[in-house]
Amino acid sequence: MSSTSEPIRLEDRIRDIQDFPQKGVLFKDITPLLQDGATFRAAMERMAAHYTGSGIQTVVGVESRGFIFGAPLAYLLNCGFVPVRKFGKLPAPTESVEYALEYGTNVVEIHKDAVKPGERVLIVDDLLATGGTVSASIELVERLGGHIAGVAFLVELTFLKGREKLKGHDVFALIKY
C-alpha cells in the first residue's frame, strides 16, 4: 500500500511504448499498473465502486485483457463472470459475431447459455479504442436477451472516437487520453 495519504494516480502506472505494434503507433502499456498490487487494487476498487448498487448480475469480459479486469470485478460485485472469446475457443454451443477490423474481420463468441434473458450485464475490457470488439460483444449479449447495464474500461483513447459506436450505452472509463 502507499505510504502517503494521496490517492493513487493510475495513469502514472501506464507507460507509453513508441512504434508498437507498428511504426507510428503509441501503445499504452498497462502491465506496470498490473504489476503493482496497490495500483491494481485501486483500479479494481474504483471500477467496482462505480457499479455498486446498480444491480449487475453478470460481468462479461472481452478476450483477452478484459478477463484481467472482468473476473476480479465480478468477484467484487458478487456476481458471475462470462468470457467473450475469439472464434473456436469455447467448448459448448456458441453464438458468434463477425466484425470489421482495419484490415479484415474477426469473430468473437459467447456460450449460448451464458446470459439469461433480462439479465443485467456489465461488459468489461482493458481499453476502448475504435469500439469494434466491444460493439460485437454487446451484440452477442443482446442476442441472448441480456440487458447491457454498462460498458467499462480501464483506459479510453478518446481521439479514436470508439464511444460513438457505443451510443445508447452507459460507458465508463477510469482513465482517458
C-alpha positions as CSV (number, residue, x, y, z in Angstrom):
1,M,0.0,0.0,0.0
2,S,1.0,3.6,-0.5
3,S,2.7,5.2,2.5
4,T,1.1,8.6,1.7
5,S,-2.4,9.7,2.1
6,E,-2.5,10.9,-1.5
7,P,-4.7,8.9,-3.8
8,I,-3.0,6.6,-6.3
9,R,-2.8,8.1,-9.8
10,L,-3.5,5.2,-12.1
11,E,-2.1,7.0,-15.2
12,D,1.3,7.1,-13.5
13,R,1.5,3.4,-13.9
14,I,0.7,3.3,-17.6
15,R,3.8,3.6,-19.9
16,D,3.9,4.7,-23.5
17,I,5.7,2.5,-26.0
18,Q,6.6,4.2,-29.2
19,D,6.1,2.4,-32.5
20,F,4.4,-0.7,-31.1
21,P,2.9,-2.9,-32.5
22,Q,3.9,-1.0,-35.7
23,K,5.6,2.3,-36.6
24,G,3.6,5.4,-35.9
25,V,1.5,3.8,-33.0
26,L,1.9,5.0,-29.4
27,F,1.0,1.9,-27.3
28,K,-0.5,2.4,-23.8
29,D,1.1,-0.4,-21.8
30,I,-0.9,-1.4,-18.7
31,T,1.5,-4.0,-17.4
32,P,3.2,-1.7,-14.9
33,L,-0.3,-1.0,-13.4
34,L,-1.0,-4.7,-13.1
35,Q,2.4,-5.4,-11.6
36,D,1.9,-3.0,-8.7
37,G,-0.6,-4.6,-6.2
38,A,-1.8,-1.3,-4.7
39,T,-2.4,0.3,-8.1
40,F,-4.2,-2.7,-9.5
41,R,-6.3,-2.9,-6.3
42,A,-7.1,0.8,-6.6
43,A,-8.2,0.4,-10.2
44,M,-10.5,-2.6,-9.4
45,E,-12.0,-0.9,-6.3
46,R,-12.7,2.3,-8.3
47,M,-14.4,0.3,-11.1
48,A,-16.4,-1.7,-8.6
49,A,-17.5,1.5,-6.7
50,H,-18.9,2.9,-9.9
51,Y,-21.2,-0.1,-10.3
52,T,-22.0,-1.0,-6.7
53,G,-25.8,-1.0,-6.2
54,S,-26.5,-0.9,-9.9
55,G,-27.9,-4.5,-10.0
56,I,-25.3,-6.0,-12.2
57,Q,-25.9,-9.7,-12.4
58,T,-23.1,-10.8,-14.8
59,V,-19.8,-9.4,-15.9
60,V,-18.7,-10.2,-19.4
61,G,-15.0,-9.9,-20.1
62,V,-13.7,-9.4,-23.6
63,E,-10.7,-11.6,-24.6
64,S,-8.2,-11.4,-23.5
65,R,-7.3,-8.4,-21.3
66,G,-11.0,-7.9,-20.4
67,F,-10.5,-11.2,-18.4
68,I,-7.9,-9.5,-16.2
69,F,-10.4,-6.8,-15.1
70,G,-13.7,-8.6,-15.6
71,A,-13.1,-11.6,-13.3
72,P,-12.0,-9.5,-10.2
73,L,-14.8,-7.0,-10.9
74,A,-17.3,-9.8,-10.9
75,Y,-15.9,-11.0,-7.6
76,L,-16.1,-7.5,-6.1
77,L,-19.7,-7.1,-7.4
78,N,-20.7,-10.6,-6.1
79,C,-21.8,-11.8,-9.5
80,G,-20.8,-14.3,-12.2
81,F,-18.2,-13.9,-14.9
82,V,-18.6,-14.8,-18.6
83,P,-15.9,-14.7,-21.2
84,V,-16.3,-13.5,-24.8
85,R,-13.7,-15.4,-26.7
86,K,-12.2,-15.5,-30.1
87,F,-13.6,-18.0,-32.6
88,G,-13.1,-21.6,-31.8
89,K,-12.0,-21.2,-28.1
90,L,-15.3,-22.1,-26.3
91,P,-16.3,-25.8,-25.9
92,A,-20.1,-25.6,-25.7
93,P,-22.6,-24.3,-28.3
94,T,-21.9,-20.7,-29.1
95,E,-23.4,-17.5,-30.6
96,S,-20.9,-15.7,-32.9
97,V,-20.5,-12.2,-34.4
98,E,-18.1,-11.2,-37.2
99,Y,-16.9,-7.6,-37.0
100,A,-14.7,-5.4,-39.1
101,L,-11.1,-4.6,-38.3
102,E,-8.9,-2.0,-40.0
103,Y,-7.7,-4.7,-42.4
104,G,-10.1,-7.7,-42.5
105,T,-12.5,-9.2,-40.0
106,N,-12.6,-11.1,-36.7
107,V,-15.1,-13.3,-34.9
108,V,-16.0,-13.4,-31.2
109,E,-18.2,-15.9,-29.5
110,I,-20.1,-16.5,-26.3
111,H,-21.7,-19.6,-24.9
112,K,-25.4,-19.7,-25.8
113,D,-26.3,-20.3,-22.2
114,A,-24.0,-17.7,-20.7
115,V,-26.6,-14.9,-20.2
116,K,-30.3,-15.3,-19.3
117,P,-33.0,-13.1,-20.9
118,G,-33.3,-9.8,-19.0
119,E,-30.1,-10.3,-17.0
120,R,-28.3,-7.0,-16.3
121,V,-24.8,-7.3,-17.8
122,L,-21.7,-5.2,-17.5
123,I,-19.2,-5.6,-20.4
124,V,-15.5,-5.0,-19.4
125,D,-12.4,-4.6,-21.4
126,D,-9.0,-3.0,-20.7
127,L,-9.1,-0.3,-23.4
128,L,-11.6,1.5,-25.6
129,A,-10.1,2.3,-29.0
130,T,-12.3,2.1,-32.0
131,G,-15.1,0.2,-30.3
132,G,-15.3,-2.7,-32.8
133,T,-14.7,-5.6,-30.4
134,V,-16.9,-4.3,-27.6
135,S,-19.7,-3.5,-30.1
136,A,-19.6,-7.1,-31.2
137,S,-19.7,-8.2,-27.6
138,I,-22.7,-6.0,-27.0
139,E,-24.4,-7.7,-30.0
140,L,-23.7,-11.1,-28.6
141,V,-25.2,-10.3,-25.1
142,E,-28.3,-8.7,-26.7
143,R,-28.8,-11.7,-29.0
144,L,-29.0,-13.8,-25.8
145,G,-31.6,-11.4,-24.3
146,G,-29.3,-9.7,-21.9
147,H,-29.7,-6.1,-20.9
148,I,-26.5,-4.0,-21.2
149,A,-26.3,-2.2,-17.9
150,G,-22.9,-0.7,-18.7
151,V,-19.6,-0.9,-20.6
152,A,-16.4,-0.4,-18.6
153,F,-12.8,0.2,-19.5
154,L,-9.6,0.9,-17.6
155,V,-8.4,3.2,-20.5
156,E,-10.2,5.2,-23.2
157,L,-8.4,6.6,-26.2
158,T,-10.8,9.4,-26.8
159,F,-9.2,10.6,-30.1
160,L,-10.2,7.3,-31.7
161,K,-13.9,8.0,-31.0
162,G,-14.9,4.5,-30.0
163,R,-17.5,5.8,-27.7
164,E,-19.5,6.9,-30.8
165,K,-20.1,3.2,-31.7
166,L,-21.5,2.7,-28.2
167,K,-24.2,5.4,-28.3
168,G,-27.2,4.4,-26.2
169,H,-25.0,2.6,-23.6
170,D,-23.6,3.8,-20.3
171,V,-19.8,3.9,-21.0
172,F,-17.3,4.3,-18.1
173,A,-13.5,4.6,-18.3
174,L,-11.2,5.2,-15.4
175,I,-8.5,6.9,-17.5
176,K,-9.0,9.0,-20.6
177,Y,-6.3,10.0,-23.1
